[in-house]
């Protein structure tokens, strides 16, 4: 699925730097609870960006993302994350992967999306969105408690005053996506075949 021969040196360096950034964010515990909450949207957005960077989509496996194959992130019910992700999408590193960010309504969130972030305020209806996304190559991400155990792919959560994440590998596999092993090592895993 993933051919190392097609990775250019700059892409490898940016990838490794992204992993270092993600691991520093995950391991940094000196933030007070107030500071973490104040910068929660910034941290969530950094995590979301790196989740996208270290995910491979089947339709993009043989095409270079820089040749017009864009990764589209739809954001539902989190205007702060949407705004920050739009700023990130305008940066050079994000332009290399062709990231575009859209705000969406419940009925249109899955359509045309490569990734979907569901804001915590939509915790009542996220199961319907997961059913719509089931079997499609749409990376589902949320900060709703229990999201990964309920069939979502990546749940962003606070644990011991640190931002961490949970990956449902069965949901990822069912959608035909591939998430980097280095990224998986940084998070909690649920949905293994033996669970």
Phi and psi restraints in degrees (value plus and minus 20) as a CYANA .aco file:
   2 UNK   PHI    -144.7  -104.7
   2 UNK   PSI      95.7   135.7
   3 UNK   PHI    -123.5   -83.5
   3 UNK   PSI      91.7   131.7
   4 UNK   PHI     -86.2   -46.2
   4 UNK   PSI     -41.9    -1.9
   5 UNK   PHI     -87.3   -47.3
   5 UNK   PSI     -41.7    -1.7
   6 UNK   PHI    -108.7   -68.7
   6 UNK   PSI     -20.0    20.0
   7 UNK   PHI    -107.3   -67.3
   7 UNK   PSI     104.5   144.5
   8 UNK   PHI    -103.6   -63.6
   8 UNK   PSI     139.4   179.4
   9 UNK   PHI     -78.3   -38.3
   9 UNK   PSI     -67.0   -27.0
  10 UNK   PHI     -80.7   -40.7
  10 UNK   PSI     -58.9   -18.9
  11 UNK   PHI     -84.9   -44.9
  11 UNK   PSI     -58.4   -18.4
  12 UNK   PHI     -84.8   -44.8
  12 UNK   PSI     -63.7   -23.7
  13 UNK   PHI     -83.1   -43.1
  13 UNK   PSI     -67.2   -27.2
  14 UNK   PHI     -81.8   -41.8
  14 UNK   PSI     -58.7   -18.7
  15 UNK   PHI     -82.9   -42.9
  15 UNK   PSI     -65.7   -25.7
  16 UNK   PHI     -86.0   -46.0
  16 UNK   PSI     -58.9   -18.9
  17 UNK   PHI     -83.3   -43.3
  17 UNK   PSI     -58.8   -18.8
  18 UNK   PHI     -83.2   -43.2
  18 UNK   PSI     -61.2   -21.2
  19 UNK   PHI     -84.8   -44.8
  19 UNK   PSI     -59.7   -19.7
  20 UNK   PHI     -82.8   -42.8
  20 UNK   PSI     -64.9   -24.9
  21 UNK   PHI     -79.2   -39.2
  21 UNK   PSI     -65.3   -25.3
  22 UNK   PHI     -83.5   -43.5
  22 UNK   PSI     -62.2   -22.2
  23 UNK   PHI     -89.3   -49.3
  23 UNK   PSI     -54.7   -14.7
  24 UNK   PHI     -86.0   -46.0
  24 UNK   PSI     -63.1   -23.1
  25 UNK   PHI     -82.3   -42.3
  25 UNK   PSI     -60.8   -20.8
  26 UNK   PHI     -90.2   -50.2
  26 UNK   PSI     -53.9   -13.9
  27 UNK   PHI    -111.9   -71.9
  27 UNK   PSI     -34.8     5.2
  28 UNK   PHI     -93.8   -53.8
  28 UNK   PSI      91.8   131.8
  29 UNK   PHI    -134.2   -94.2
  29 UNK   PSI     -10.4    29.6
  30 UNK   PHI    -104.4   -64.4
  30 UNK   PSI     -24.0    16.0
  31 UNK   PHI     -91.0   -51.0
  31 UNK   PSI     119.3   159.3
  32 UNK   PHI     -95.3   -55.3
  32 UNK   PSI     142.8   182.8
  33 UNK   PHI     -78.8   -38.8
  33 UNK   PSI     -57.8   -17.8
  34 UNK   PHI     -86.7   -46.7
  34 UNK   PSI     -62.7   -22.7
  35 UNK   PHI     -85.9   -45.9
  35 UNK   PSI     -57.4   -17.4
  36 UNK   PHI     -84.4   -44.4
  36 UNK   PSI     -64.5   -24.5
  37 UNK   PHI     -84.1   -44.1
  37 UNK   PSI     -60.3   -20.3
  38 UNK   PHI     -82.7   -42.7
  38 UNK   PSI     -57.5   -17.5
  39 UNK   PHI    -123.4   -83.4
  39 UNK   PSI      -2.6    37.4
  40 UNK   PHI     -79.4   -39.4
  40 UNK   PSI     -62.7   -22.7
  41 UNK   PHI     -86.5   -46.5
  41 UNK   PSI     -57.1   -17.1
  42 UNK   PHI     -83.5   -43.5
  42 UNK   PSI     -66.4   -26.4
  43 UNK   PHI     -85.8   -45.8
  43 UNK   PSI     -64.4   -24.4
  44 UNK   PHI     -77.7   -37.7
  44 UNK   PSI     -63.3   -23.3
  45 UNK   PHI     -84.5   -44.5
  45 UNK   PSI     -60.2   -20.2
  46 UNK   PHI     -82.5   -42.5
  46 UNK   PSI     -62.4   -22.4
  47 UNK   PHI     -82.1   -42.1
  47 UNK   PSI     -68.2   -28.2
  48 UNK   PHI     -77.9   -37.9
  48 UNK   PSI     -65.7   -25.7
  49 UNK   PHI     -78.5   -38.5
  49 UNK   PSI     -64.7   -24.7
  50 UNK   PHI     -90.8   -50.8
  50 UNK   PSI     -52.3   -12.3
  51 UNK   PHI     -80.0   -40.0
  51 UNK   PSI     -63.2   -23.2
  52 UNK   PHI     -85.9   -45.9
  52 UNK   PSI     -63.8   -23.8
  53 UNK   PHI     -81.7   -41.7
  53 UNK   PSI     -52.7   -12.7
  54 UNK   PHI    -126.0   -86.0
  54 UNK   PSI       6.6    46.6
  55 UNK   PHI    -138.5   -98.5
  55 UNK   PSI     120.2   160.2
  56 UNK   PHI    -131.3   -91.3
  56 UNK   PSI     110.5   150.5
  57 UNK   PHI    -119.9   -79.9
  57 UNK   PSI     124.4   164.4
  58 UNK   PHI     -79.6   -39.6
  58 UNK   PSI     -60.1   -20.1
  59 UNK   PHI     -93.3   -53.3
  59 UNK   PSI     -33.7     6.3
  60 UNK   PHI    -124.2   -84.2
  60 UNK   PSI     -22.2    17.8
  61 UNK   PHI     -81.5   -41.5
  61 UNK   PSI     -58.1   -18.1
  62 UNK   PHI    -122.7   -82.7
  62 UNK   PSI     -20.2    19.8
  63 UNK   PHI    -135.9   -95.9
  63 UNK   PSI     123.1   163.1
  64 UNK   PHI     -96.3   -56.3
  64 UNK   PSI     110.7   150.7
  65 UNK   PHI     -82.1   -42.1
  65 UNK   PSI     -46.5    -6.5
  66 UNK   PHI     -97.7   -57.7
  66 UNK   PSI     -26.7    13.3
  67 UNK   PHI    -120.1   -80.1
  67 UNK   PSI      14.9    54.9
  68 UNK   PHI      77.8   117.8
  68 UNK   PSI     -25.5    14.5
  69 UNK   PHI    -106.0   -66.0
  69 UNK   PSI      70.8   110.8
  70 UNK   PHI    -104.0   -64.0
  70 UNK   PSI     131.1   171.1
  71 UNK   PHI    -120.3   -80.3
  71 UNK   PSI      99.7   139.7
  72 UNK   PHI    -124.8   -84.8
  72 UNK   PSI     102.6   142.6
  73 UNK   PHI    -122.5   -82.5
  73 UNK   PSI     101.4   141.4
  74 UNK   PHI    -119.4   -79.4
  74 UNK   PSI     116.1   156.1
  75 UNK   PHI    -138.4   -98.4
  75 UNK   PSI     106.3   146.3
  76 UNK   PHI    -133.4   -93.4
  76 UNK   PSI     103.6   143.6
  77 UNK   PHI      39.9    79.9
  77 UNK   PSI      20.9    60.9
  78 UNK   PHI    -172.6  -132.6
  78 UNK   PSI      67.4   107.4
  79 UNK   PHI     -85.5   -45.5
  79 UNK   PSI     -51.7   -11.7
  80 UNK   PHI     -86.0   -46.0
  80 UNK   PSI     -68.5   -28.5
  81 UNK   PHI     -82.0   -42.0
  81 UNK   PSI     -61.2   -21.2
  82 UNK   PHI     -78.3   -38.3
  82 UNK   PSI     -68.0   -28.0
  83 UNK   PHI     -82.8   -42.8
  83 UNK   PSI     -65.5   -25.5
  84 UNK   PHI     -85.7   -45.7
  84 UNK   PSI     -61.6   -21.6
  85 UNK   PHI     -85.3   -45.3
  85 UNK   PSI     -54.4   -14.4
  86 UNK   PHI     -84.2   -44.2
  86 UNK   PSI     -59.4   -19.4
  87 UNK   PHI     -83.8   -43.8
  87 UNK   PSI     -63.1   -23.1
  88 UNK   PHI     -81.9   -41.9
  88 UNK   PSI     -60.9   -20.9
  89 UNK   PHI     -82.2   -42.2
  89 UNK   PSI     -44.3    -4.3
  90 UNK   PHI    -104.8   -64.8
  90 UNK   PSI     -25.1    14.9
  91 UNK   PHI    -102.3   -62.3
  91 UNK   PSI     137.1   177.1
  92 UNK   PHI     -78.4   -38.4
  92 UNK   PSI     -63.4   -23.4
  93 UNK   PHI     -83.2   -43.2
  93 UNK   PSI     -62.0   -22.0
  94 UNK   PHI     -88.3   -48.3
  94 UNK   PSI     -54.3   -14.3
  95 UNK   PHI     -84.8   -44.8
  95 UNK   PSI     -49.7    -9.7
  96 UNK   PHI     -84.2   -44.2
  96 UNK   PSI     -51.2   -11.2
  97 UNK   PHI    -116.5   -76.5
  97 UNK   PSI     -19.9    20.1
  98 UNK   PHI      49.2    89.2
  98 UNK   PSI      22.2    62.2
  99 UNK   PHI     -97.9   -57.9
  99 UNK   PSI     108.8   148.8
 100 UNK   PHI    -143.7  -103.7
 100 UNK   PSI     128.1   168.1
 101 UNK   PHI    -147.1  -107.1
 101 UNK   PSI     110.4   150.4
 102 UNK   PHI    -150.8  -110.8
 102 UNK   PSI     125.9   165.9
 103 UNK   PHI    -106.4   -66.4
 103 UNK   PSI     126.6   166.6
 104 UNK   PHI    -158.1  -118.1
 104 UNK   PSI     140.4   180.4
 105 UNK   PHI    -118.3   -78.3
 105 UNK   PSI     144.1   184.1
 106 UNK   PHI     -73.0   -33.0
 106 UNK   PSI     -60.1   -20.1
 107 UNK   PHI     -93.2   -53.2
 107 UNK   PSI     -41.8    -1.8
 108 UNK   PHI    -133.5   -93.5
 108 UNK   PSI     -12.9    27.1
 109 UNK   PHI     -86.9   -46.9
 109 UNK   PSI     -57.9   -17.9
 110 UNK   PHI    -101.3   -61.3
 110 UNK   PSI     -54.2   -14.2
 111 UNK   PHI     -80.8   -40.8
 111 UNK   PSI     102.4   142.4
 112 UNK   PHI      56.2    96.2
 112 UNK   PSI     -18.1    21.9
 113 UNK   PHI    -109.3   -69.3
 113 UNK   PSI     123.1   163.1
 114 UNK   PHI    -114.5   -74.5
 114 UNK   PSI     -51.8   -11.8
 115 UNK   PHI    -162.1  -122.1
 115 UNK   PSI     130.2   170.2
 116 UNK   PHI    -156.4  -116.4
 116 UNK   PSI     102.6   142.6
 117 UNK   PHI    -124.4   -84.4
 117 UNK   PSI     103.3   143.3
 118 UNK   PHI    -125.4   -85.4
 118 UNK   PSI      94.6   134.6
 119 UNK   PHI     -86.2   -46.2
 119 UNK   PSI     132.9   172.9
 120 UNK   PHI     -76.8   -36.8
 120 UNK   PSI     -50.5   -10.5
 121 UNK   PHI     -87.3   -47.3
 121 UNK   PSI     -30.3     9.7
 122 UNK   PHI    -124.4   -84.4
 122 UNK   PSI       7.3    47.3
 123 UNK   PHI     -84.7   -44.7
 123 UNK   PSI     -39.9     0.1
 124 UNK   PHI     -95.3   -55.3
 124 UNK   PSI     -44.0    -4.0
 125 UNK   PHI    -145.2  -105.2
 125 UNK   PSI      -6.1    33.9
 126 UNK   PHI     -89.0   -49.0
 126 UNK   PSI     -46.3    -6.3
 127 UNK   PHI     -80.9   -40.9
 127 UNK   PSI     -57.7   -17.7
 128 UNK   PHI     -83.1   -43.1
 128 UNK   PSI     -60.3   -20.3
 129 UNK   PHI     -86.6   -46.6
 129 UNK   PSI     -59.0   -19.0
 130 UNK   PHI     -83.5   -43.5
 130 UNK   PSI     -56.8   -16.8
 131 UNK   PHI     -85.7   -45.7
 131 UNK   PSI     -60.1   -20.1
 132 UNK   PHI     -84.8   -44.8
 132 UNK   PSI     -54.5   -14.5
 133 UNK   PHI    -105.3   -65.3
 133 UNK   PSI     -33.8     6.2
 134 UNK   PHI     -74.4   -34.4
 134 UNK   PSI     108.8   148.8
 135 UNK   PHI      59.7    99.7
 135 UNK   PSI     -25.7    14.3
 136 UNK   PHI    -117.4   -77.4
 136 UNK   PSI     133.0   173.0
 137 UNK   PHI     -99.5   -59.5
 137 UNK   PSI      43.4    83.4
 138 UNK   PHI    -139.1   -99.1
 138 UNK   PSI      95.0   135.0
 139 UNK   PHI     -93.9   -53.9
 139 UNK   PSI      93.0   133.0
 140 UNK   PHI    -117.4   -77.4
 140 UNK   PSI     108.8   148.8
 141 UNK   PHI    -153.2  -113.2
 141 UNK   PSI     120.7   160.7
 142 UNK   PHI    -178.9  -138.9
 142 UNK   PSI     143.2   183.2
 143 UNK   PHI    -127.7   -87.7
 143 UNK   PSI      -2.2    37.8
 144 UNK   PHI     -94.1   -54.1
 144 UNK   PSI     107.0   147.0
 145 UNK   PHI     -77.6   -37.6
 145 UNK   PSI     111.9   151.9
 146 UNK   PHI      61.4   101.4
 146 UNK   PSI     -13.9    26.1
 147 UNK   PHI     -76.3   -36.3
 147 UNK   PSI     -67.7   -27.7
 148 UNK   PHI     -87.1   -47.1
 148 UNK   PSI     -59.4   -19.4
 149 UNK   PHI     -90.6   -50.6
 149 UNK   PSI     -39.4     0.6
 150 UNK   PHI    -115.7   -75.7
 150 UNK   PSI     -10.1    29.9
 151 UNK   PHI      91.8   131.8
 151 UNK   PSI     -27.1    12.9
 152 UNK   PHI     -92.2   -52.2
 152 UNK   PSI     141.6   181.6
 153 UNK   PHI    -106.1   -66.1
 153 UNK   PSI     -67.7   -27.7
 154 UNK   PHI    -152.7  -112.7
 154 UNK   PSI     106.4   146.4
 155 UNK   PHI    -131.6   -91.6
 155 UNK   PSI     105.5   145.5
 156 UNK   PHI    -114.1   -74.1
 156 UNK   PSI     108.8   148.8
 157 UNK   PHI    -166.5  -126.5
 157 UNK   PSI     142.2   182.2
 158 UNK   PHI    -116.8   -76.8
 158 UNK   PSI     114.3   154.3
 159 UNK   PHI    -162.1  -122.1
 159 UNK   PSI     101.0   141.0
 160 UNK   PHI      33.2    73.2
 160 UNK   PSI      26.5    66.5
 161 UNK   PHI      43.9    83.9
 161 UNK   PSI      -0.3    39.7
 162 UNK   PHI    -143.0  -103.0
 162 UNK   PSI     126.6   166.6
 163 UNK   PHI    -103.0   -63.0
 163 UNK   PSI     104.7   144.7
 164 UNK   PHI    -152.6  -112.6
 164 UNK   PSI    -196.5  -156.5
 165 UNK   PHI    -168.0  -128.0
 165 UNK   PSI     136.7   176.7
 166 UNK   PHI    -142.9  -102.9
 166 UNK   PSI     113.6   153.6
 167 UNK   PHI    -135.9   -95.9
 167 UNK   PSI     108.1   148.1
 168 UNK   PHI    -112.8   -72.8
 168 UNK   PSI      76.8   116.8
 169 UNK   PHI     -87.5   -47.5
 169 UNK   PSI     -48.8    -8.8
 170 UNK   PHI     -87.3   -47.3
 170 UNK   PSI     -62.3   -22.3
 171 UNK   PHI     -84.8   -44.8
 171 UNK   PSI     -59.9   -19.9
 172 UNK   PHI     -82.9   -42.9
 172 UNK   PSI     -66.9   -26.9
 173 UNK   PHI     -83.1   -43.1
 173 UNK   PSI     -62.7   -22.7
 174 UNK   PHI     -80.5   -40.5
 174 UNK   PSI     -52.0   -12.0
 175 UNK   PHI    -103.3   -63.3
 175 UNK   PSI     -25.5    14.5
 176 UNK   PHI      58.8    98.8
 176 UNK   PSI      -1.0    39.0
 177 UNK   PHI    -115.4   -75.4
 177 UNK   PSI     141.4   181.4
 178 UNK   PHI    -149.5  -109.5
 178 UNK   PSI     104.1   144.1
 179 UNK   PHI    -128.5   -88.5
 179 UNK   PSI     113.8   153.8
 180 UNK   PHI     -71.1   -31.1
 180 UNK   PSI     117.4   157.4
 181 UNK   PHI     -82.1   -42.1
 181 UNK   PSI     -54.1   -14.1
 182 UNK   PHI     -83.4   -43.4
 182 UNK   PSI     -59.1   -19.1
 183 UNK   PHI     -88.1   -48.1
 183 UNK   PSI     -62.6   -22.6
 184 UNK   PHI     -80.6   -40.6
 184 UNK   PSI     -53.3   -13.3
 185 UNK   PHI     -85.8   -45.8
 185 UNK   PSI     -42.1    -2.1
 186 UNK   PHI    -106.1   -66.1
 186 UNK   PSI     -36.4     3.6
 187 UNK   PHI    -134.8   -94.8
 187 UNK   PSI     156.5   196.5
 188 UNK   PHI    -105.9   -65.9
 188 UNK   PSI     121.2   161.2
 189 UNK   PHI    -130.3   -90.3
 189 UNK   PSI     113.1   153.1
 190 UNK   PHI    -149.6  -109.6
 190 UNK   PSI     145.2   185.2
 191 UNK   PHI      59.9    99.9
 191 UNK   PSI       4.8    44.8
 192 UNK   PHI     -89.7   -49.7
 192 UNK   PSI     138.4   178.4
 193 UNK   PHI     -79.1   -39.1
 193 UNK   PSI     -51.5   -11.5
 194 UNK   PHI    -108.3   -68.3
 194 UNK   PSI     -14.1    25.9
